[in-house]
Amino acid sequence: DAKTTQPPSMDCAEGRAANLPCNHSTISGNEYVYWYRQIHSQGPQYIIHGLKNNETNEMASLIITEDRKSSTLILPHATLRDTAVYYCIVRHSGNTPLVFGKGTRLSVIA
Amino acid sequence: SQTIHQWPATLVQPVGSPLSLECTVEGTSNPNLYWYRQAAGRGLQLLFYSVGIGQISSEVPQNLSASRPQDRQFILSSKKLLLSDSGFYLCAWSWGPADTQYFGPGTRLTVL
């Protein structure tokens, strides 16, 4: 699976959009981009995933560049409860385990 | 809907004692099952995964073992715990073409 690079930490004001970047320059054509987050002392929570097209669900939006070498997770209106470590993971679909990096620690500030 | 259970939630064990952590999934059949560990201040490390009953793949050689006696049951065991086995143990399941993994609440193990 391709390696990802994320900033170690970010701050975001409550109510503003949080934009979390991820670089995955070695991604191959059949690898998906997954995002998870882990709130302190809890198990990781699935957020969203995509292959080529931008995706949106009730939690977030995922913007993937045309060359697929980077992506951005957008939390449109961050709340204090969004404070967590966010992991960007690239993997093939189907029976392949997730490989977690160090992620980005997002702090939402009141 | 599917749910995943882990127990116990917390556990304190002496060095050299045995370990058994259990994970069960409800609401799905033939899931893929995973055990991860997160040491304090560290990232998640995949320990074992299983694509079916009796089928276990080990990612990291250590004094832990895993078993899958039933379709929706995954057990993590050790005969003799080490101090370095302390950590947050997470079970996850996935199914189908998308194979998105969903995690349980975890077991926090402290070995003294």
Interface residues (C-beta under 8 A of the other chain):
Chain A: Y34 S41 Q42 G43 P44 Q45 Y46 H49 S93 G94 N95 T96 P97 L98 V99 F100 G101 K102 G103
Chain B: N32 Y34 Y36 G43 L44 Q45 L46 Y49 V51 E59 F88 L90 A92 P97 A98 D99 T100 Q101 Y102 F103 G104 P105 G106 R108
